[in-house]
Structures are given as C-alpha cells and as structure tokens.
Amino acid sequence: MVLCVWLGIWAVLAMSVRAETGVLPEFALKSAYLYQFTLFVEWPAEAFSTPNDPIVVCVLGDDPFGPFLDALTQKTSQGRPLQAQRIQRVQDSGDCHVLFVSASERARLAAVLASLAHRRILTVSDIEGFAGAGGIVEFVPVEKKIRFGINLAAAKQSGLRISSKLLSLAMLVKHGTSEGGAP
C-alpha cells in the first residue's frame, strides 16, 4: 500500500516537472528520489534534538540540483519539515540527515566517506562506485533510467534503518558489486 502511494507521488512529481519543462531533467528526478528516501529511512532518535527538528537535505560540493533542491523545503516527511542546505566542506555537515555528495567531490571521496562512516547521515551520490566505497545510496544509470543501489552494511553502520519497501526497489551493493534487487 505504502509502495503504491510512493510510486503515485513520484509519478505526480515527474508529470509536474515534465509539464513545466517539457522534459524531466535528471536532477529533478534525483531530487524526487531524495524526498522519497526521507519517507523510507528511519533515523535514530539522537539524530534530532527535538521532535520538531527538520530533516535537513544537504549537497556537498557543486550543486547540480538548483531549484529542484529548494522545492523540497515545501514538503514534510515523517511529520517533519524539510530543509535544504548547500555545503562546501564535510565538516559543515553537522545538521544534515541526507547528504548528497556531488561529483565535484570525487577526488576527496575516500576522506569524505571516512569522516561520515559512523554519523547518522544517509549518504547519497551519483559517483560511480559510491556505494561500494562505503556510501549508502548510489544513483545508477540503467538503460537510460535512473535506478539506485543501497549498501545496507553502510546504512547499519550509520545507525539508519531502511524500509524493506525501499530495499525491494534497490540493487543491494556489497564491496563494489550488486546483489540482485531491481535493476
């Protein structure tokens, strides 16, 4: 049931973006995914100072999302408002719950992931090999579509619980290889 709702919301988002631009830009779709991830990930209580704290979605490095990231601030997830932040240094990720690591950070990826390994942050990127290197969610192009892989061990290490509904849509990644799930 929740999966049907999720897919319905995603379809509405996709159609509204198509209507505005005539085409669905890659990062409009990826921002819709970021929003959906916030609905299907459970953070431990200590990830928030108060029950009213927002879920903060951050971009580390160059921002490929533009206004699509800002559109998230008009939404709520799990009864919390969403906020968007852009940061240039991983040290500034203290308020982040979701951190998209931009391709501009490819050269520093190992250091970025090492500094985030035990933090309560859902790390996401479209850098090839991201999940296999210790990131949690990697956007993967498959036959001109955007899919995603999830490193469940990295999520557990960060203290995050990912819904089985989301996992059923993902490729599971372990040590740089995929282990089934949806293509």
C-alpha positions in Angstrom: 0.0 0.0 0.0 2.7 2.5 1.0 4.7 1.4 -2.0 1.7 2.3 -4.3 1.4 5.7 -2.6 5.2 6.2 -3.0 5.0 5.4 -6.7 2.0 7.6 -7.2 3.6 10.5 -5.6 6.7 10.0 -7.7 4.6 9.9 -10.8 2.8 13.1 -9.9 6.2 14.8 -9.3 7.5 13.5 -12.6 4.5 14.7 -14.5 4.5 18.2 -12.9 8.2 18.6 -13.8 7.5 17.4 -17.4 4.7 19.9 -17.7 6.9 22.8 -16.6 9.9 22.0 -18.7 8.7 19.7 -21.4 11.3 17.1 -20.3 12.2 15.5 -17.0 15.6 16.8 -16.1 17.9 14.3 -14.4 18.3 16.2 -11.2 14.5 16.9 -10.9 14.1 13.1 -10.8 17.0 12.7 -8.4 15.6 15.4 -6.1 12.3 13.4 -6.1 14.2 10.3 -5.1 15.9 12.3 -2.3 12.5 13.2 -1.0 11.2 9.6 -1.2 14.3 8.4 0.6 13.3 10.6 3.6 10.0 8.8 3.8 11.5 5.3 3.9 14.6 5.8 6.1 14.4 5.8 9.9 16.9 7.8 11.8 17.7 7.1 15.5 16.2 9.5 18.0 19.5 11.1 18.7 19.8 12.3 15.1 17.3 15.1 16.1 17.5 17.5 19.1 13.7 17.9 19.3 10.6 16.2 17.9 10.0 19.2 15.7 13.5 19.4 14.1 13.5 19.4 10.3 15.0 16.7 8.2 17.9 18.5 6.5 18.9 17.5 3.0 22.3 18.8 2.1 24.5 18.9 -1.0 28.3 18.7 -0.5 30.2 20.4 -3.2 28.9 21.8 -6.5 25.1 21.9 -6.5 23.6 20.1 -9.6 20.0 20.4 -8.3 19.4 24.1 -8.3 15.7 25.0 -7.7 14.7 21.3 -7.5 16.5 21.0 -4.2 14.8 24.2 -2.9 11.4 22.7 -3.8 11.9 20.1 -1.1 11.5 22.8 1.5 7.8 23.0 0.7 7.4 19.4 1.8 7.2 17.4 5.0 8.4 13.9 5.8 7.6 11.8 8.8 5.8 14.7 10.3 8.9 17.0 10.0 9.5 19.9 7.6 12.4 19.5 5.1 15.2 22.0 4.8 17.8 22.2 2.1 21.4 23.3 2.6 24.5 23.5 0.4 27.8 23.0 2.0 31.4 23.0 0.7 33.2 21.1 3.5 32.2 17.8 5.0 32.9 19.4 8.4 29.8 21.5 7.9 27.5 18.5 7.7 26.6 18.5 11.3 22.9 19.4 10.7 22.5 17.1 7.7 20.3 14.0 7.7 20.6 13.3 4.0 23.9 14.3 2.3 24.2 14.2 -1.5 27.9 14.0 -2.4 28.3 15.9 -5.6 30.6 14.6 -8.4 32.9 17.6 -7.7 34.0 15.7 -4.5 35.2 12.6 -6.4 38.8 13.2 -5.7 38.1 13.5 -1.9 35.5 10.7 -1.8 37.5 8.3 0.4 38.2 11.1 3.0 34.5 12.2 2.9 33.2 8.7 3.4 35.7 8.0 6.2 34.6 11.1 8.1 30.9 10.2 7.8 31.2 6.4 8.5 29.5 6.4 11.9 27.4 9.5 11.6 23.6 9.4 11.4 23.6 10.6 7.8 22.1 9.0 4.7 24.8 9.5 2.2 23.7 9.6 -1.5 25.7 10.2 -4.7 25.8 9.5 -8.4 29.6 9.0 -8.3 30.3 5.6 -9.9 31.3 3.1 -7.2 30.0 5.3 -4.3 28.0 2.6 -2.5 30.8 0.0 -3.0 33.2 2.5 -1.5 31.1 2.9 1.7 28.4 5.3 0.7 24.8 4.3 1.4 22.8 5.1 -1.7 24.2 5.3 -5.2 22.2 6.5 -8.3 23.0 4.2 -11.1 22.1 4.7 -14.8 20.5 1.6 -16.2 19.2 1.6 -19.8 18.6 5.4 -19.8 16.8 5.2 -16.5 17.9 6.2 -13.0 18.0 3.3 -10.5 19.7 3.2 -7.2 21.9 0.8 -5.2 21.9 0.6 -1.5 24.9 -0.5 0.7 22.9 -2.0 3.6 26.0 -2.6 5.7 26.9 1.1 5.5 23.4 2.1 6.5 23.6 -0.2 9.5 27.0 1.3 10.4 25.4 4.7 10.4 22.5 3.6 12.6 19.9 4.0 9.9 17.0 1.6 9.2 15.9 1.4 5.6 12.3 0.2 4.9 12.0 -3.2 3.2 9.8 -1.5 0.6 12.6 0.8 -0.4 15.1 -2.1 -0.4 12.8 -4.1 -2.7 13.3 -1.4 -5.3 17.1 -1.2 -4.9 20.1 -3.1 -6.1 21.9 -4.2 -3.0 25.6 -3.3 -3.0 28.4 -5.0 -1.1 32.1 -4.4 -1.7 31.5 -2.8 -5.0 29.2 -5.4 -6.5 25.4 -5.6 -6.8 23.5 -8.5 -5.4 20.1 -8.6 -7.1 17.2 -6.4 -6.3 15.6 -4.3 -9.1 17.9 -3.4 -12.0 
